[in-house]
Structures are given as C-alpha cells and as structure tokens.
Amino acid sequence: MKIKAKIIDKDGIRRTITRLAHEILEKNKGLNNLVLIGVRTRGEFIAHRLREKISEIDGSEPAFGILDVTLYRDDFRRRLKQPEVSVTNITCDLNDKDIILIDDVLYTGRTVRGALDALMDLGRPNTIQLCVLVDRGHRELPIKADFIGKNIPTSINEEIKVKLAELDGEDSVYLIESPEEEED
C-alpha cells in the first residue's frame, strides 16, 4: 500500500462527524422517526460516533442498528477469498421509519445496493437516506448519497482508505495507490 496523501486527519474526521450530525438533524427536523444503521465494519463505527454527536446536540439518542451486507452483495461470489459474514444487529422495527444508512466510502454503489436489499428484507421504511464519510466517485449503479463528509475524486488506480481508532488505532483518510483487489 503506497500512501499518496493524507486527506483527512483526526480533527477533520471529528469536524466532519459534527457537521453530518447537524445536517441529518436539520433535514429530518429532529429525531422523531430516525433510525441510524451502520454498515459493517467501518460504517458501524461512524454510525456510533454520529449517534453520540446527535445525542449531544439534541439531548436524546436516535434508534440504532448494525447491518452486515456481505451475502447481499452481487459480487461476493466472484471474489477469490471466502467472505467474512458478521451479524446484523437491528432490534427496532424499521417499518415506516426514516433510516439513515451510514458507510465509510461510497464507490461503485454495490455495497449500498446490497444494504437496500437487506433493509427491505427487515421491513418497509418510510425513507432511506445515505450518509457516507467519503464519496470517491466511479459509480456502477445509480446511487447518490444524501449526506457526504467529503468528496474525493479518484482515478481508477487510486483507492480511499479510511482508518478509525476503534479498528486501526488512528483516525484518518488516506489516498493510496490501488492494490490488485477492488474495494467496494
């Protein structure tokens, strides 16, 4: 992995989470019907941070869940390695709720498409809004984020690597030269 640039540092991620929390609250006029759903793995930690920030701003916590989309991706069978399947943990009713689906990087749109399929298997939400820390472009499906931390246009031979303290020991976003495997 060759790092080309550090795009966002720890303070930048903190500020971005704060801004996204305010945007989510403003667009949805508070928490009334909201459920935050983090896509495993890094989306789950970003969702936790958003939940804490929204609670700090609004004084109450939104409903929360974690979604694993591994088996819903249309390309998991084509990958060489065996996919790691985790547990979806959504304990609230999703019917007629306004879902904020949260992930780290939006790229081809395939992870989001899988997440939409998974959510529809769990209920019939009123709306599903997408929140991503980074949108890097190169969509293969007609998917657009409602809330974007940062747009980082990339070439096809570049990749975005989000590092979070909970998993990686640091908070940062890097632009790197792409390895052989595709990211989602």
C-alpha positions in Angstrom: 0.0 0.0 0.0 1.6 3.2 -1.2 0.2 6.3 0.5 -0.2 9.2 -1.9 -1.8 11.7 0.5 -3.4 12.0 3.9 -6.7 13.7 3.0 -8.4 13.9 6.5 -6.8 13.8 9.9 -8.3 13.1 13.4 -9.6 16.7 13.8 -11.0 16.7 10.3 -13.0 13.5 11.0 -14.3 14.9 14.2 -15.4 18.1 12.5 -17.0 16.1 9.6 -19.0 13.9 12.1 -20.3 17.1 13.8 -21.3 18.7 10.5 -23.0 15.5 9.3 -24.9 15.2 12.6 -26.2 18.8 12.2 -27.2 18.1 8.6 -29.1 14.9 9.5 -31.0 16.7 12.3 -31.8 19.7 10.1 -33.0 17.7 7.1 -35.1 15.4 9.2 -36.4 18.1 11.6 -35.1 16.3 14.7 -35.1 12.7 15.7 -38.8 11.8 15.7 -38.7 8.9 13.3 -35.0 8.3 12.8 -33.0 5.1 12.9 -29.3 5.2 12.3 -28.0 2.0 10.6 -24.2 1.5 10.3 -22.9 -0.8 7.5 -20.3 -3.2 9.0 -17.4 -2.6 9.5 -16.3 1.0 9.4 -19.8 2.3 8.8 -20.8 0.9 12.1 -18.2 3.0 14.0 -19.0 6.1 12.1 -22.7 5.5 12.9 -21.8 5.1 16.6 -20.0 8.5 16.5 -22.9 10.1 14.7 -25.3 8.7 17.3 -23.2 10.2 20.1 -22.9 13.6 18.4 -26.6 13.7 17.6 -27.4 12.8 21.2 -25.1 15.6 22.4 -26.7 18.1 20.1 -30.4 17.1 20.5 -30.4 15.7 24.0 -31.8 12.3 23.1 -30.4 9.2 21.3 -31.7 8.0 17.9 -32.6 4.3 17.5 -29.5 2.4 16.2 -28.6 -0.8 14.4 -25.7 -2.5 12.6 -26.2 -4.1 9.2 -24.0 -6.8 7.6 -24.4 -6.8 3.8 -21.9 -9.5 2.8 -24.3 -12.0 1.5 -26.4 -9.3 -0.3 -23.6 -8.0 -2.4 -23.9 -9.1 -6.1 -20.2 -9.6 -6.4 -19.3 -11.7 -3.4 -19.3 -14.9 -5.3 -16.8 -13.6 -7.8 -14.2 -12.7 -5.2 -11.4 -15.2 -4.7 -11.4 -15.2 -0.9 -14.1 -16.5 1.3 -16.3 -13.6 2.5 -16.4 -13.0 6.3 -20.1 -12.9 7.4 -20.9 -10.9 10.5 -24.1 -10.4 12.4 -26.8 -7.9 11.7 -27.9 -6.3 14.9 -31.1 -4.3 14.4 -33.5 -4.6 17.3 -36.0 -1.9 16.4 -38.9 -2.0 14.0 -38.0 -0.5 10.6 -41.5 -0.2 9.2 -42.4 3.4 8.5 -39.1 4.7 9.9 -36.7 7.2 8.3 -33.5 5.3 8.0 -30.1 6.9 7.8 -27.8 4.3 6.2 -24.2 5.0 7.2 -21.0 3.8 5.5 -17.4 4.9 5.2 -16.7 5.1 1.4 -19.2 5.3 -1.5 -17.6 3.9 -4.6 -19.4 1.6 -7.1 -22.6 1.6 -5.2 -22.7 -2.2 -4.8 -22.5 -2.2 -1.0 -25.3 0.3 -0.8 -27.5 -1.7 -3.2 -26.9 -4.8 -1.0 -27.8 -2.8 2.1 -31.0 -1.6 0.5 -32.0 -5.2 -0.3 -31.1 -6.3 3.3 -33.1 -3.4 4.8 -36.2 -4.3 2.7 -36.0 -7.9 4.0 -36.2 -6.4 7.5 -39.1 -4.1 7.0 -40.6 -1.3 4.9 -39.1 2.0 5.9 -40.7 5.4 5.1 -37.4 6.7 3.6 -33.8 5.5 3.4 -31.1 8.3 3.3 -27.5 7.6 2.7 -24.7 9.1 4.7 -21.0 8.5 3.8 -17.8 9.8 5.2 -16.2 9.9 1.7 -17.6 9.8 -1.8 -14.9 8.8 -4.3 -17.0 8.6 -7.5 -16.9 5.8 -10.1 -20.5 4.7 -9.6 -21.6 1.5 -11.4 -25.2 1.8 -10.1 -27.4 4.9 -9.9 -26.8 5.6 -6.2 -26.3 9.0 -4.7 -25.5 10.0 -1.0 -27.8 12.4 0.8 -25.1 13.4 3.3 -21.4 13.4 2.3 -18.5 14.1 4.6 -16.0 14.8 1.8 -16.0 14.3 -2.0 -12.6 13.0 -3.0 -12.4 12.4 -6.8 -10.1 9.5 -7.5 -8.6 7.9 -10.6 -9.4 4.2 -11.2 -5.9 3.2 -10.0 -6.4 5.0 -6.6 -8.2 4.0 -3.5 -9.5 5.6 -0.4 -8.5 4.0 2.9 -10.5 5.1 6.0 -8.8 4.4 9.3 -10.7 4.6 12.5 -9.3 4.4 16.0 -11.7 1.6 17.0 -10.1 -0.7 14.4 -6.9 0.8 13.2 -5.6 2.8 16.2 -5.9 6.2 14.3 -8.5 8.4 12.7 -7.6 9.4 9.2 -8.4 9.1 5.5 -5.7 8.3 3.0 -5.5 8.4 -0.8 -3.4 5.3 -1.8 -2.3 3.5 -4.9 -4.8 0.8 -5.6 -3.7 -2.8 -4.9 -4.8 -5.7 -7.1 -8.2 -6.2 -5.3 -11.1 -3.8 -5.7 -12.7 -2.1 -2.8 -16.4 -1.6 -2.5 
